[in-house]
């Protein structure tokens, strides 16, 4: 049923993966699917934003995030699961949808978490936007 599963992970926020990762791993094993771990970084290359950071800052951030993401996978994804690490820049929900389309995933598994106001509590702003703006199946894990 599923061959590629995308799991958005905020490496600084355990709530973004602590419940969703076990679900994604179970689905990968059940269907023999590959796991695609995506981490979204702010777009430091935008002229307005980039002018506030030193030369080469974005590259250093990408290198550091890539290392952290690979360490995350090493620690939390068993060897029997085929996994790909993906780093993208931009708005979280837009980058998740764009990456899911590019990788041609069958399912996006993501956590519903939010440290924001009560209105966001039910689903979380990024999860809500992904659900409403993609044609790919989305599983929200609470």
ZISULGI-V726496 format. One line per field, one symbol per residue. psi: psi as a letter, one per 20 degrees, with the letter a starting at -180 (. if undefined). A space follows every 10 residues. Layout:
psi = ???
This chain:
psi = gphpppoppo ijnhiiihhh ghgggggggg jkqqpooppp qqniipgggh iiqqpjgghg gggghgghgh ggghhioqhi opqppppqqa pghghggggg ggilqhpppq qoqpkarhhi hghpgggggg gijqiqqppp p.
